[in-house]
Amino acid sequence: MKINKVIKVLTISNFLWTSGLGFIAPIFAIFVTRQIIGGDIEIAGFASSIYLIAFCLVRLPSARWVDKKMNNIQSLYLLIFGGILVALSYILYILVHFPWQMYLLQALIGIGTGFNNSPGVGFFTRFLDKGEESFEWGINAVAAMGGQAVAAALGGILAVRFGFNFVFILVGLFVLFASLVPATFYKNLK
């Protein structure tokens, strides 16, 4: 079976993105309790809620904007911009000491994820190969979850050996690279 370039690239991007997030997923609450002044499990939970609320506030309006106002090239730029915002936010975690700083970054990560997700899902849906839709969505899901599973195991090891800052930089670099990969199908969008 031959999968078209856009679907391949988006699957690779999603693999890298979710793998990057996998590094931090199992250790985030530990980071909050050990590195944030006054940090505890409640603050970690609130930080996760801020991310999700910001994502929810941005996702539908940005999806409508992509569908009604943007062409494919503009949508690609929004996808890349959202990813860069997320990547930089994770890298800035190395400077976080107080809950309010973490909350701000979590909001930026939610906004960036919403901006990235709206065109990304749209591209994936439009470029699915006829008759292979479920299988291609399945490849994307397995690649993403498989990468995240491996990264989750490694995240704990890396945090113990090299520290939280190393892991946050690694997450940021994975997400940054994942965000730039879709630029390789720029010609396919014209």
C-alpha positions, -999 to +999 in steps of 0.1 A: +000+000+000+013+035-009+006+063+015+007+099+001+034+123+012+012+146+033-001+117+054+034+103+059+048+137+069+019+144+093+023+110+109+060+115+114+053+150+129+027+135+152+051+108+162+078+133+171+053+156+189+037+130+211+071+113+217+084+147+229+055+151+253+059+116+264+093+125+280+076+148+305+042+132+310+053+108+338+074+133+357+055+165+355+039+163+389+072+154+404+088+184+388+061+206+402+065+193+438+103+195+437+111+225+416+082+250+419+083+271+451+052+261+470+045+234+444+022+205+453+000+180+435-029+205+436-009+230+417+002+204+392-035+195+386-044+232+383-016+236+357-030+208+336-064+223+338-051+256+326-035+239+296-068+221+287-089+253+292-066+273+270-067+246+243-105+244+245-108+282+241-086+283+210-093+250+193-128+257+179-123+293+169-090+285+152-106+255+134-134+278+121-108+303+110-088+276+092-120+263+075-134+296+064-106+322+061-073+304+054-059+287+024-036+257+027-004+278+029-018+300+056-030+269+075+005+254+072+020+286+087-006+285+116+004+248+122+041+257+124+035+288+145+014+268+170+042+242+173+069+268+177+049+284+205+046+251+223+083+242+218+095+276+231+071+273+261+086+239+271+121+252+267+112+282+289+103+258+317+140+258+326+134+293+340+102+285+360+103+288+398+068+300+407+033+286+400+022+317+381+051+312+356+041+276+351+004+286+346+014+312+320+035+286+301+007+260+304-017+285+288+007+292+260+011+255+254-027+251+252-030+280+228-001+267+207-015+232+206-049+245+195-033+265+167-013+235+156-040+210+159-067+228+139-048+228+105-031+195+113-063+176+117-077+194+086-048+185+065-048+149+076-085+146+069-083+162+034-053+141+023-064+107+035-062+081+007-096+070-005-105+036+009-076+037+035-090+063+059-093+041+090-060+024+083-041+057+079-057+071+110-046+039+127-010+042+115-010+077+129-024+067+162+000+037+166+030+058+157+020+085+182+012+062+211+041+039+204+065+069+205+049+082+236+052+049+253+089+046+247+095+083+256+076+080+289+100+052+300+130+072+289+117+105+304+120+092+340+155+078+333+167+111+317+152+132+345+171+111+371+204+111+352+204+146+337+177+167+355+144+183+346+160+211+326+175+185+302+141+169+297+123+202+291+148+211+265+145+177+249+107+181+248+110+215+233+134+203+206+112+173+197+081+196+194+101+222+174+113+196+150+078+180+148+064+215+140+089+221+112+086+187+095+052+196+078+070+224+058+083+196+036+049+192+020+046+229+012+048+221-026+019+196-022-003+224-009+000+248-039 
